[in-house]
């Protein structure tokens, strides 16, 4: 695993802990489908949440949320649909979220945007 993958994994671990503290139930991590990968699938009450996690150690390339482009959101929608089909879910209440994890000077800052589409 390279340094970027380690940082990404660390950020995803912190995001899962954050969601659990909010009462979300973890369903799956790093699910791969034909269109790519879903970082986190979780339950928020009756809602199935598909979350994209972006982790940065500095802001030189912009805020982590800036990496979530329209193309990435389109891919997230396709992946959410593929996940539901793969798990034989018909109509389900679904939400796409984005989670930013900023790790600087030994401190972790997490931001959570609900319903990014």
Residue pairs with C-beta under 8 A, 6 or more apart in sequence:
1 9
7 55
7 57
7 103
8 53
8 55
10 55
10 101
10 103
11 53
11 54
11 55
11 101
11 103
12 29
12 30
12 39
12 40
12 53
12 55
12 101
14 55
14 101
14 108
14 110
15 39
15 40
15 51
15 53
15 99
15 101
15 110
16 26
16 29
16 40
18 99
18 110
18 112
19 26
19 40
19 42
19 49
19 51
19 99
20 26
22 44
23 44
24 42
24 43
24 44
24 49
25 42
25 43
26 40
26 41
26 42
27 41
27 42
27 43
27 48
28 38
28 40
28 41
28 83
29 39
29 40
29 41
30 37
30 38
30 39
31 37
31 38
31 41
31 79
31 83
33 78
33 79
33 82
33 83
33 86
34 82
35 75
35 78
35 79
35 82
36 75
36 79
37 79
38 50
38 51
38 52
38 76
38 79
38 80
38 83
39 51
39 52
39 53
40 49
40 50
40 51
40 53
40 99
41 48
41 49
41 50
41 51
41 83
42 48
42 49
42 51
43 49
44 95
46 93
47 93
47 94
47 95
48 80
48 84
48 89
48 92
48 93
48 94
48 95
49 94
49 95
49 96
49 97
50 76
50 79
50 80
50 83
50 94
50 95
50 96
50 97
51 96
51 97
51 98
51 99
52 68
52 72
52 76
52 96
52 97
52 98
52 99
52 116
53 98
53 99
53 100
53 101
54 64
54 65
54 67
54 68
54 98
54 99
54 100
54 101
55 64
55 100
55 101
55 102
55 103
56 63
56 64
56 100
56 101
56 102
56 103
57 102
57 103
57 104
58 104
59 102
61 67
63 100
64 100
64 101
64 102
64 111
65 98
65 100
65 111
65 113
68 98
68 116
73 96
73 116
73 117
76 96
76 116
76 117
77 96
77 117
80 94
80 96
84 92
84 94
95 114
95 115
96 115
96 116
96 117
97 112
97 113
97 114
97 115
97 116
98 112
98 113
98 116
99 110
99 111
99 112
99 113
100 109
100 110
100 111
100 112
100 113
101 108
101 109
101 110
102 108
102 109
102 110
102 111
